[in-house]
């Protein structure tokens, strides 16, 4: 364990950087006008980082107006001009990488090595990818009609996009939502979670530094009920993009339906981790611990349900618990830390509630408690393995969103795949086997937007991320995400100057 005292300079830097307010509208920082404030808290220590004025409906209106005003100019820029701007954006992000890494660790409690090696480089790579994608805004078909007409397809930007991001990956979610949208020529108003607004604001500031015009990227830091709902329902917002829980996603869909908005939802997950009896057991154990504990388990693709074929089950449980016990929980800014706190004490208590209730019907093999001593003031929770829960139990069916893995045995392959599919979710999964045919069957039959084989968690900018069923619809990253933020237009030319008359004659006769 480490003394969580190394964040003081970063806390002071955050207070100085956001002294002008936690909203960013039309290229300028400003205070929210709701009349209420929120305090960002360092989850490692419980210390206050920043108190700011929350955005209200008036701030959302101002941000949407700025985005609407900026849209014609940005949509009218050439693909090459937008591409150049995004290449500059990627360079600014890379130049400020350490500032982003420290701010993300400070507000979320992520180990600094995670933000340095994963969150920030991934966001820079996303910017570079969409800089290239901006030049690929193409229609996919053209055709002739009776020789007299030529048709083609245009892909065009939609307009103002209202995006809502969660607190588990604030920087990466800002990148996933803003970059494909602006690469396609849209403008964006992003509402980050009010508890983690810092890196979203820095992201917008970096856009301005890269020369992206004022109003193209706007940030409103407020609550979901006040700022978020007003943004989704706003009549000048043409598309709503939301990442978060399935329950809130349903509310977003309800609000978007009233104005017939384009909708993109990336919702909850309960990823199965399916281990067949021919798997490399040591690899599977290491994959399970890494996949379950990434970002302290606050990841909708995290491994949460380990289904292990019975011949390997007891050994898997024993080895996984032993490896979890070696994970170093501590100060996110200490070099040796593997696992930081959860994002808040409220989230820690929620996770603890799931584990405590599970003691009556399952076996808590390791963890299951908050550490004491130097870490008692933070939102820490030990890595936890639960075994032998029933398939219909709460810890198997519900999204815990913490450092908790549940292990269950299965017998035949059919049963394993059936159990893997037996939740409402379908975001991600993994299958572990040395048999290519067995693994390939699992990739076909598991109903999830991503299925890893002999690995769990890696993602890349070129490949899509998004779910099935209660995990939502639409894709982040990749060319598929880019297309989400466009609309298709059919254009037809009369090549003869008389075809319209001939068509009229065909339909209505001579007159």
C-alpha positions in Angstrom: 0.0 0.0 0.0 1.1 3.5 -0.7 0.6 6.8 1.0 -1.8 8.7 -1.3 -0.1 12.1 -1.0 1.5 12.7 -4.4 -1.3 14.5 -6.1 -1.0 17.9 -4.4 0.8 19.7 -7.3 -1.7 18.2 -9.8 -4.6 19.4 -7.6 -3.2 22.9 -7.6 -2.7 22.8 -11.3 -6.3 21.8 -11.9 -7.6 24.6 -9.7 -5.5 27.1 -11.6 -6.3 25.7 -15.1 -10.1 25.8 -14.5 -10.3 29.0 -12.5 -12.4 30.6 -15.2 -15.1 27.9 -15.1 -15.8 24.3 -16.1 -17.9 25.1 -19.2 -16.3 25.7 -22.6 -18.6 27.4 -25.1 -17.6 29.0 -28.4 -13.9 28.7 -27.7 -14.0 30.3 -24.2 -14.2 29.0 -20.6 -17.1 30.2 -18.5 -18.9 29.5 -15.3 -22.2 27.6 -15.3 -25.3 29.6 -14.6 -27.5 27.0 -12.8 -26.9 28.7 -9.5 -25.5 25.4 -8.1 -22.0 24.1 -7.7 -20.3 20.8 -7.7 -16.9 19.7 -6.2 -14.6 17.4 -8.0 -13.1 15.1 -5.4 -9.8 13.1 -5.6 -11.1 9.5 -4.9 -7.7 8.4 -3.6 -7.7 10.8 -0.7 -11.2 12.4 -0.4 -9.6 15.8 -0.9 -11.4 18.5 -2.8 -9.9 19.3 -6.2 -12.1 21.9 -7.7 -15.5 23.5 -7.1 -17.3 24.9 -10.1 -20.6 26.3 -11.2 -22.8 23.6 -12.8 -24.3 24.1 -16.3 -28.0 24.7 -16.5 -30.4 24.9 -19.4 -29.2 28.4 -20.4 -25.7 27.1 -20.7 -26.8 24.2 -22.9 -28.8 26.7 -25.1 -25.7 28.9 -25.5 -23.5 25.9 -26.4 -26.0 24.5 -28.9 -26.3 28.0 -30.4 -22.5 28.2 -30.7 -22.4 24.8 -32.4 -25.2 25.7 -34.7 -23.5 28.9 -35.8 -20.2 27.1 -36.4 -21.8 24.2 -38.3 -22.1 25.8 -41.8 -18.4 26.8 -41.9 -17.1 23.5 -40.5 -19.4 21.4 -42.7 -18.3 23.4 -45.7 -14.6 22.9 -45.1 -13.0 20.5 -47.4 -12.1 17.0 -46.2 -8.5 17.9 -46.5 -9.0 21.0 -44.3 -10.7 19.0 -41.6 -8.0 16.3 -41.8 -5.3 18.8 -41.4 -7.0 20.3 -38.4 -7.3 16.9 -36.8 -3.7 16.1 -37.4 -2.8 19.3 -35.6 -5.2 18.2 -32.8 -3.4 14.9 -32.5 -0.1 16.7 -32.2 -1.4 19.0 -29.4 -2.8 16.0 -27.5 0.6 14.3 -27.8 2.4 17.4 -26.6 0.2 17.7 -23.6 0.1 13.9 -22.8 1.6 14.1 -19.3 -0.9 16.9 -18.3 -3.8 14.8 -19.6 -2.5 11.6 -17.8 -2.2 13.4 -14.4 -5.5 15.1 -14.6 -7.3 11.8 -15.6 -5.6 10.0 -12.7 -6.5 12.8 -10.3 -10.2 12.9 -11.0 -10.8 9.2 -11.6 -8.3 7.5 -9.3 -6.7 5.5 -12.2 -3.1 4.5 -11.7 -0.9 6.9 -13.5 0.8 4.1 -15.5 -2.7 3.2 -16.9 -3.4 6.8 -18.1 0.1 7.2 -19.5 0.1 3.9 -21.3 -3.6 3.4 -22.3 -6.0 6.3 -21.9 -3.8 9.1 -23.4 -2.0 7.2 -26.2 -5.4 5.7 -27.2 -6.9 9.2 -27.5 -4.0 10.5 -29.5 -4.3 7.5 -31.8 -8.0 8.1 -32.2 -7.3 11.6 -33.3 -4.7 10.4 -35.9 -7.1 7.8 -37.2 -10.0 10.2 -37.7 -7.7 12.7 -39.3 -7.2 10.1 -42.0 -10.9 9.1 -42.0 -11.9 12.7 -42.7 -10.6 12.3 -46.3 -12.8 9.2 -46.8 -16.3 10.6 -46.7 -17.6 8.7 -49.7 -20.9 7.4 -51.1 -20.8 3.7 -52.0 -22.9 3.5 -55.1 -23.7 5.2 -58.5 -26.0 4.1 -61.2 -27.9 4.8 -64.4 -31.6 4.8 -65.0 -32.6 4.0 -68.6 -29.6 5.8 -69.8 -31.2 9.2 -69.2 -30.3 9.7 -65.6 -27.2 9.3 -63.4 -27.4 8.8 -59.7 -24.9 9.0 -57.0 -24.8 8.9 -53.2 -23.5 11.7 -50.9 -22.6 11.3 -47.3 -23.2 14.5 -45.4 -22.8 15.7 -41.8 -25.9 15.7 -39.7 -25.6 19.0 -37.8 -25.2 19.6 -34.1 -24.5 16.4 -32.1 -25.4 16.3 -28.4 -23.1 13.8 -26.6 -23.1 12.6 -23.0 -20.1 10.8 -21.7 -19.6 8.7 -18.5 -17.2 9.0 -15.7 -15.1 5.8 -16.1 -13.1 7.0 -19.2 -13.7 10.7 -19.5 -10.8 11.5 -21.9 -11.3 8.5 -24.1 -15.1 9.0 -24.2 -14.5 12.6 -25.2 -12.3 11.4 -28.0 -14.7 8.6 -29.1 -17.6 11.0 -29.3 -16.0 14.2 -30.6 -13.5 13.0 -33.1 -15.7 11.0 -35.6 -18.4 13.6 -35.3 -16.2 16.6 -36.2 -14.2 14.5 -38.8 -17.5 14.1 -40.7 -18.2 17.9 -40.5 -20.6 18.0 -37.5 -20.3 20.2 -34.5 -20.5 18.9 -30.9 -21.8 19.8 -27.5 -20.4 17.3 -25.0 -21.7 16.8 -21.5 -19.2 15.0 -19.4 -20.1 13.4 -16.0 -20.2 16.2 -13.5 -17.8 14.4 -11.2 -15.1 14.0 -13.9 -15.1 17.1 -16.2 -11.4 18.0 -16.2 -10.0 16.1 -19.2 -13.0 16.8 -21.3 -12.4 20.5 -20.8 -8.7 20.1 -21.6 -9.7 18.2 -24.7 -11.8 21.1 -25.9 -9.0 23.6 -25.1 -6.7 21.4 -27.2 -9.1 21.6 -30.1 -8.9 25.4 -30.0 -5.1 25.3 -29.7 -5.1 23.1 -32.8 -7.0 25.8 -34.8 -10.4 24.0 -34.8 -12.9 26.9 -35.1 -14.7 28.2 -32.1 -18.1 26.5 -31.5 -17.1 23.2 -33.2 -16.3 21.6 -29.8 -18.3 22.8 -26.7 -18.4 21.4 -23.2 -21.3 21.8 -20.7 -20.5 20.3 -17.2 -23.7 19.7 -15.4 -26.0 17.0 -14.1 -27.7 14.5 -16.3 -31.2 15.4 -15.1 -30.7 19.1 -15.8 -28.1 19.7 -18.5 -28.1 16.2 -20.0 -31.9 15.9 -20.6 -32.1 19.5 -21.9 -29.3 18.7 -24.4 -30.9 15.5 -25.7 -34.3 17.2 -26.0 -33.0 20.3 -27.6 -34.8 21.0 -31.0 -31.5 22.2 -32.6 -29.6 19.0 -31.7 -29.8 16.7 -34.7 -28.2 13.6 -33.1 -27.8 12.3 -29.5 -24.9 10.1 -28.5 -24.8 8.5 -25.1 -22.5 6.2 -23.2 -23.7 4.9 -19.8 -26.1 2.6 -18.1 -28.9 0.8 -19.9 -31.5 2.4 -17.6 -30.4 6.0 -18.4 -30.0 5.0 -22.1 -33.7 4.2 -22.2 -34.5 7.7 -20.9 -32.2 9.2 -23.5 -34.0 7.2 -26.2 -37.4 8.4 -24.9 -36.2 12.1 -25.1 -34.7 11.7 -28.5 -37.8 10.1 -29.9 -39.8 13.2 -29.3 -37.8 15.1 -31.9 -36.9 12.1 -34.1 -33.2 12.5 -33.5 -30.5 10.2 -34.8 -29.5 8.1 -31.8 -26.3 6.3 -30.8 -26.2 4.3 -27.5 -23.3 2.4 -25.9 -24.8 1.0 -22.8 -24.0 -1.5 -20.0 -22.2 -4.8 -20.2 -21.7 -8.0 -18.3 -18.9 -9.7 -20.3 -18.6 -13.5 -20.1 -15.1 -15.0 -20.0 -15.5 -18.5 -21.3 -12.7 -21.0 -20.5 -12.9 -24.4 -22.3 -11.1 -27.4 -20.8 -8.3 -27.3 -23.4 -7.4 -23.7 -22.6 -3.9 -22.6 -21.4 -4.9 -22.3 -17.8 -2.1 -19.9 -16.8 -2.9 -17.6 -19.7 -6.6 -17.7 -18.8 -5.9 -16.8 -15.2 -3.7 -13.9 -16.1 -6.3 -12.8 -18.7 -9.1 -13.0 -16.1 -7.3 -10.9 -13.5 -6.3 -8.2 -16.0 -9.7 -8.3 -17.8 -11.6 -8.1 -14.5 -9.5 -5.4 -12.8 -8.8 -3.0 -15.6 -9.7 0.5 -14.4 -10.7 -1.0 -11.0 -13.4 -3.0 -12.9 -15.2 0.2 -13.9 -15.3 -0.9 -17.6 -18.4 -2.0 -19.5 -16.2 -4.6 -21.3 -14.5 -5.9 -18.2 -14.5 -9.6 -17.6 -17.2 -10.2 -15.0 -18.5 -13.7 -15.5 -15.9 -16.5 -15.7 -17.5 -19.7 -17.0 -14.9 -22.4 -16.6 -15.3 -26.0 -17.9 -15.5 -28.3 -14.9 -12.1 -30.1 -15.2 -10.3 -26.7 -14.9 -12.8 -25.0 -12.5 -11.2 -25.5 -9.1 -7.7 -24.9 -10.3 -8.9 -21.7 -12.0 -10.5 -20.4 -8.8 -7.5 -21.2 -6.7 -5.0 -19.6 -9.1 -7.1 -16.6 -9.8 -7.5 -15.8 -6.1 -3.8 -16.2 -5.6 -3.0 -13.9 -8.4 -5.5 -11.3 -7.2 -3.9 -11.3 -3.8 -0.6 -10.1 -5.4 -2.3 -7.0 -7.0 -1.0 -3.9 -5.4 -3.7 -1.5 -4.3 -2.7 2.1 -3.6 -2.0 5.7 -4.5 -2.6 6.2 -8.3 0.5 8.4 -8.5 2.8 5.8 -7.0 4.9 3.9 -9.6 4.1 0.4 -8.1 0.4 0.7 -7.9 -1.7 -1.8 -10.0 -5.2 -0.8 -8.7 -6.4 2.6 -7.7 -9.7 3.5 -5.9 -13.1 3.5 -7.4 -14.3 6.8 -8.7 -16.1 7.7 -5.5 -17.0 6.4 -2.1 -20.6 6.1 -3.3 -19.5 3.7 -6.1 -17.3 1.8 -3.6 -20.2 1.4 -1.3 -22.4 0.2 -4.2 -19.8 -2.5 -5.1 -19.5 -3.5 -1.5 -23.3 -4.0 -1.3 -23.2 -6.5 -4.1 -20.5 -8.5 -2.5 -22.0 -8.4 1.0 -25.4 -9.6 -0.3 -23.6 -12.4 -2.3 -22.2 -13.9 1.0 -25.6 -15.5 1.7 -25.7 -17.5 -1.6 -22.1 -17.8 -2.9 -18.5 -18.1 -1.8 -16.3 -15.0 -1.5 -12.9 -16.5 -2.2 -10.7 -13.4 -1.8 -11.1 -9.7 -1.3 -14.6 -8.5 -0.3 -13.5 -5.6 1.8 -12.1 -2.1 1.7 -8.4 -1.8 2.8 -7.6 0.2 6.0 -4.5 2.0 7.2 -3.2 4.7 4.9 -5.9 4.0 2.3 -8.9 4.3 4.6 -9.8 7.8 3.4 -10.0 6.8 -0.3 -12.6 4.9 -2.3 -10.6 1.7 -2.4 -11.8 -1.9 -2.6 -9.8 -5.1 -2.7 -9.8 -7.3 -5.8 -12.6 -9.8 -5.2 -13.4 -13.3 -6.5 -16.8 -14.8 -5.9 -17.4 -18.5 -6.8 -20.4 -20.8 -7.1 -23.2 -18.2 -7.5 -26.3 -19.3 -9.2 -26.8 -18.2 -12.8 -29.9 -16.1 -11.9 -28.3 -14.4 -9.0 -27.7 -10.7 -8.7 -23.9 -10.8 -9.1 -24.2 -12.8 -12.3 -27.0 -10.8 -13.9 -26.4 -7.2 -12.8 -23.6 -4.8 -13.7 -21.4 -4.4 -10.6 -18.9 -2.0 -12.1 -16.1 -2.7 -9.6 -13.1 -5.1 -9.1 -15.3 -8.2 -8.8 -15.1 -11.4 -10.8 -17.7 -14.2 -10.5 -16.6 -17.7 -11.4 -19.1 -20.5 -12.3 -18.5 -24.0 -13.7 -20.1 -25.5 -16.8 -20.0 -29.0 -18.4 -20.4 -29.2 -22.2 -19.7 -26.6 -24.8 -23.4 -26.0 -25.5 -24.0 -25.2 -21.9 -21.0 -22.8 -21.7 -22.2 -20.8 -24.7 -25.8 -20.8 -23.5 -24.7 -19.4 -20.1 -22.5 -16.8 -21.8 -25.5 -15.5 -23.6 -27.8 -15.6 -20.6 -27.9 -12.0 -19.5 -29.7 -9.0 -21.2 -26.3 -7.6 -22.3 -24.1 -8.1 -25.3 -21.2 -5.8 -25.4 -18.1 -7.9 -25.2 -16.9 -11.5 -24.4 -13.9 -13.7 -24.6 -13.3 -17.4 -25.4 -10.3 -19.4 -24.3 -9.3 -22.5 -26.2 -6.4 -24.1 -28.1 -8.9 -25.6 -30.6 -9.5 -23.2 -33.5 -12.8 -24.8 -34.4 -14.1 -24.6 -30.8 -13.0 -21.0 -30.5 -14.5 -20.1 -33.9 -17.9 -21.6 -32.9 -17.8 -19.4 -29.7 -17.1 -16.2 -31.8 -20.1 -17.1 -34.0 -22.6 -18.0 -31.3 -21.8 -15.6 -28.5 -24.1 -12.6 -28.9 -21.8 -9.7 -28.3 -20.3 -6.8 -30.3 -16.8 -8.0 -29.7 -15.5 -11.5 -28.9 -11.8 -11.9 -28.1 -10.0 -15.3 -28.4 -7.4 -16.0 -25.8 -7.3 -12.4 -24.7 -9.7 -9.9 -23.1 -9.8 -6.1 -23.2 -7.5 -4.8 -26.1 -9.1 -2.4 -28.5 -7.8 -0.5 -31.5 -8.9 2.6 -33.4 -9.4 0.7 -36.7 -12.0 -1.7 -35.2 -15.5 -0.9 -34.0 -16.7 -1.0 -30.4 -20.4 -1.3 -29.6 -23.0 -3.8 -28.4 -26.0 -6.0 -29.0 -29.3 -6.1 -27.2 -29.4 -4.2 -23.9 -25.8 -3.0 -24.5 -27.2 -0.6 -27.1 -26.5 0.1 -30.8 -24.1 2.1 -32.9 -20.3 1.9 -33.0 -17.4 3.9 -31.6 -14.0 4.1 -33.3 -13.3 2.8 -36.8 -14.9 3.7 -40.1 -18.2 2.3 -38.8 -18.2 5.1 -36.2 -17.4 7.7 -38.8 -20.4 6.7 -40.8 -22.7 6.9 -37.7 -22.2 10.7 -37.8 -23.3 11.1 -41.5 -26.5 10.9 -43.4 -26.9 9.5 -46.9 -28.4 11.6 -49.7 -29.3 10.2 -53.2 -28.7 12.7 -56.0 -30.0 12.1 -59.5 -29.2 14.0 -62.7 -31.3 14.3 -65.9 -28.7 13.8 -68.6 -30.9 14.7 -71.6 -32.7 17.9 -70.7 -35.9 16.2 -72.0 -36.2 13.2 -69.7 -38.4 15.0 -67.3 -40.9 15.6 -70.1 -40.8 12.0 -71.2 -41.3 10.9 -67.6 -44.3 13.2 -67.3 -45.7 11.9 -70.6 -45.3 8.3 -69.4 -47.2 8.9 -66.2 -49.8 11.5 -67.3 -50.0 11.2 -71.0 -49.7 14.0 -73.5 -51.1 17.3 -72.2 
